[in-house]
Amino acid sequence: MIKKDIVSIHKYKDDERPQDERLLILFRNGKNSYDLVDIGPKGNYTIRIKYDQGPIIVESDHIEELLSYYLERAHLSITDIDKKEKSIGGRLYFKVSEPGPPVTIWSEDESFLCYKYTRKVKDKYQMDTHYWVCESDESVNAVYLILEWAHTNPETAESKYDEMTGVIDRIIGDPVKRKRYESGSLYSEWHYNHTTIKCIGHTTPINSVLITIY
């Protein structure tokens, strides 16, 4: 059973004891993970190696479904979010400790984890969602949803901005602020119960649309 998991074996001289040989064995440790075991006369060392496959390519970003899910619930938990993200092709990319969402309305006594889910839509644009989660109760306190295009056609970002703001308009109503700046940036803001939603479209130099909910 062990031999089936061995990927490679390599011998080399020990720098401190040239008369001794060390042995490097690379084991496959499940999907996208390997163990590199360094065996020598003074002891063994193991390094865990993981690699990223990149985003999953999906046919739809499910923007309306995802925004409706956020806005129609009074409480969001990361357990429910995880199920929702996976059901529409999102893949958990990382989970790290953070000082808190980059807005200043939470207590400094609360500790946060940031979960990032990612996917690529029809191999045309990247869609990432970041969730700031209170470690004390696993509640989601802020969502950052980012879409970004590699090419430079401003019409793509503007069209997606219009689509996303249209979804929010239908769920919440008219925004409290909507503006088009001379730089080409687009901005809309809504207040919904105790929640603030902002949608920002950038058409130059990088085409992107950002929605923040907190």
C-alpha positions in Angstrom: 0.0 0.0 0.0 2.8 2.4 0.9 4.7 1.8 -2.3 1.7 2.8 -4.4 2.0 6.3 -2.9 5.7 6.8 -3.5 6.3 9.3 -6.3 10.1 9.4 -6.3 13.2 8.5 -4.2 16.5 10.4 -4.3 19.8 9.9 -2.4 22.2 12.7 -1.6 25.2 13.4 0.6 24.8 14.9 4.1 26.5 18.4 4.1 27.6 18.0 7.7 28.6 14.3 7.5 29.8 13.6 3.9 30.4 10.0 4.7 26.6 9.6 5.3 23.8 9.6 2.8 20.4 11.1 3.2 17.3 9.9 1.5 14.5 12.1 0.0 11.2 10.3 -0.6 8.2 12.1 -2.2 4.8 10.6 -1.2 1.5 11.4 -2.8 -0.8 12.5 0.1 -4.2 12.7 -1.4 -5.4 15.1 -4.0 -3.2 18.2 -4.6 -1.0 17.3 -1.7 2.4 15.6 -1.2 4.8 14.8 1.7 8.5 15.2 1.1 10.3 13.0 3.7 14.0 13.7 4.4 15.6 10.7 6.1 19.1 10.8 7.7 21.2 9.3 10.5 20.3 12.1 12.9 16.5 12.1 12.3 13.8 12.5 9.7 12.0 15.7 8.5 8.7 16.0 6.6 7.5 18.9 4.5 3.9 19.0 3.4 3.5 20.4 -0.2 0.2 21.6 -1.5 -0.6 23.1 -4.9 -3.5 25.0 -6.2 -5.4 23.9 -9.4 -6.8 27.3 -10.0 -10.5 28.3 -10.2 -13.2 26.0 -11.3 -14.6 27.1 -14.7 -18.4 27.4 -14.5 -21.0 28.4 -17.1 -22.8 31.0 -15.0 -21.9 33.4 -12.2 -25.4 33.1 -10.7 -25.2 36.7 -9.7 -29.0 37.2 -9.1 -29.3 34.0 -7.1 -26.3 34.9 -4.9 -27.3 38.5 -4.3 -30.8 37.5 -3.5 -29.5 34.9 -1.0 -27.5 37.6 0.8 -30.1 40.3 0.9 -33.2 38.2 1.7 -31.7 36.8 4.9 -31.4 38.6 8.2 -28.5 36.4 9.3 -25.7 34.8 7.3 -23.6 32.0 8.7 -20.4 30.7 7.0 -21.8 27.1 7.2 -24.8 28.1 5.0 -22.6 30.3 2.8 -20.2 27.3 2.2 -23.1 25.1 1.0 -24.5 27.9 -1.2 -21.1 28.7 -2.8 -20.3 25.0 -3.5 -23.8 24.6 -5.1 -23.0 27.2 -7.7 -19.4 26.3 -8.4 -17.5 28.3 -5.8 -14.3 26.8 -4.4 -12.8 27.7 -1.1 -9.5 29.3 -2.0 -8.2 30.2 1.4 -9.2 30.9 5.0 -7.0 33.3 7.0 -7.2 35.3 10.3 -7.9 38.9 9.7 -8.1 42.0 12.0 -11.6 42.5 10.6 -13.3 43.8 7.4 -11.8 47.0 6.0 -14.6 49.1 7.4 -14.6 50.5 10.9 -17.9 49.5 12.5 -16.9 46.4 14.5 -15.5 46.0 17.9 -11.7 45.6 18.1 -12.3 42.8 20.6 -13.8 40.5 17.9 -11.5 38.3 15.9 -12.3 37.5 12.3 -11.6 34.9 9.7 -11.7 35.8 6.0 -13.0 33.1 3.7 -12.3 33.5 -0.1 -14.2 31.5 -2.7 -13.3 31.7 -6.3 -14.5 30.6 -9.8 -13.9 31.5 -13.4 -17.0 32.1 -15.6 -16.8 30.6 -19.1 -13.1 31.2 -18.9 -13.8 34.9 -19.5 -13.7 36.6 -16.1 -12.8 35.8 -12.5 -15.4 35.9 -9.8 -14.2 36.0 -6.1 -16.2 36.4 -3.0 -14.6 37.3 0.4 -16.6 36.7 3.6 -15.5 38.2 7.0 -16.6 35.8 9.7 -16.8 36.4 13.4 -14.9 33.6 15.1 -17.2 33.9 18.2 -20.4 32.8 16.4 -19.4 32.1 12.7 -21.7 34.9 11.5 -20.8 36.7 8.3 -20.4 40.4 8.9 -19.2 41.6 5.5 -19.2 40.3 1.9 -16.9 41.6 -0.9 -17.9 40.2 -4.3 -15.4 41.0 -7.1 -15.6 40.3 -10.8 -12.6 41.1 -13.0 -11.8 40.8 -16.7 -8.4 40.3 -18.2 -9.2 42.2 -21.4 -9.8 46.0 -21.6 -13.3 46.4 -23.2 -15.0 48.8 -20.8 -18.5 47.7 -22.1 -18.1 44.3 -20.4 -17.7 45.8 -16.9 -20.4 48.4 -17.5 -22.9 45.8 -18.7 -22.2 43.6 -15.6 -22.5 46.7 -13.3 -25.9 47.4 -14.8 -27.0 43.8 -14.4 -25.9 43.7 -10.7 -27.4 47.1 -9.8 -30.6 46.0 -11.5 -30.8 42.9 -9.3 -30.4 45.0 -6.2 -32.9 47.6 -7.3 -35.5 44.8 -7.8 -34.9 43.4 -4.3 -34.4 46.6 -2.3 -35.6 49.6 -4.4 -33.9 52.7 -5.6 -30.4 53.5 -4.3 -29.7 56.4 -2.0 -26.9 57.4 -4.3 -26.0 56.7 -8.0 -23.2 58.4 -9.8 -21.1 58.2 -12.9 -17.7 59.9 -12.5 -15.6 61.6 -15.2 -13.0 58.9 -14.8 -15.5 56.3 -16.0 -16.1 54.8 -12.6 -19.7 53.9 -11.7 -21.1 54.0 -8.2 -24.4 53.0 -6.5 -25.3 52.7 -2.8 -28.3 51.3 -0.9 -29.3 51.2 2.7 -31.4 48.2 3.7 -32.4 47.8 7.3 -29.0 48.0 9.1 -27.1 46.9 6.0 -25.1 49.1 3.5 -24.6 47.8 0.0 -22.2 49.5 -2.5 -21.6 48.6 -6.1 -18.6 50.1 -7.9 -17.7 49.6 -11.5 -14.2 50.4 -12.9 -13.9 50.5 -16.7 -10.2 51.6 -16.8 -7.5 50.6 -16.6 -8.8 47.3 -15.2 -12.3 46.2 -15.9 -13.9 45.1 -12.6 -17.1 45.3 -10.6 -17.1 45.3 -6.8 -20.0 44.8 -4.5 -19.6 45.3 -0.7 -22.3 44.4 1.8 -21.9 45.1 5.5 
